[in-house]
Amino acid sequence: MDAKCPQCEKVATLDYDITTVKCANCGFEAKYDDYLEIMKEKVGELIANFNPDRSGF
């Protein structure tokens, strides 16, 4: 399966056992549980930095 690499944002690979995420582009490698935590942090950062543009309302 494909996953998004948290380092280079290209396509990484999730193995069939769903245990490891690897990126052939930048060399990122992490256990799946660690990968999920990294991605949760990234989502939290996006939410914290979100500034909706509500012009016209």
C-alpha positions in Angstrom: 0.0 0.0 0.0 1.0 3.6 -0.4 1.5 6.1 2.3 2.7 9.7 2.3 6.3 10.2 3.5 6.4 12.6 6.4 9.9 13.8 5.4 9.8 14.4 1.7 6.0 14.2 1.2 6.4 11.8 -1.8 4.9 8.3 -1.9 6.2 5.8 0.7 5.4 2.1 0.9 3.5 0.3 3.7 4.4 -3.3 3.7 1.8 -6.1 3.5 2.1 -7.0 7.2 1.3 -3.3 8.0 4.4 -3.1 10.2 6.8 -0.8 8.4 6.6 2.4 6.3 9.6 3.0 3.9 10.3 5.8 1.4 12.6 4.9 -1.5 13.0 8.6 -2.3 14.6 9.9 0.9 15.3 6.7 2.9 12.7 7.3 5.7 11.8 4.2 7.6 9.6 3.8 10.6 7.4 1.2 12.3 3.8 1.7 11.4 2.7 2.8 14.9 5.6 5.4 15.0 4.5 6.6 11.5 1.0 7.2 12.7 2.2 9.3 15.6 4.4 11.3 13.3 1.5 11.9 11.0 -0.8 12.8 13.9 1.7 15.5 15.0 1.8 16.9 11.4 -2.1 17.1 11.4 -2.0 18.8 14.7 0.5 21.4 13.4 -1.7 22.0 10.3 -4.7 22.6 12.6 -2.8 24.9 14.9 -1.5 26.9 11.9 -4.8 27.0 10.0 -6.1 30.5 9.4 -9.3 30.5 7.5 -9.8 33.2 4.9 -13.3 34.3 5.5 -13.5 37.4 3.4 -16.9 38.2 2.3 -18.7 36.7 5.3 
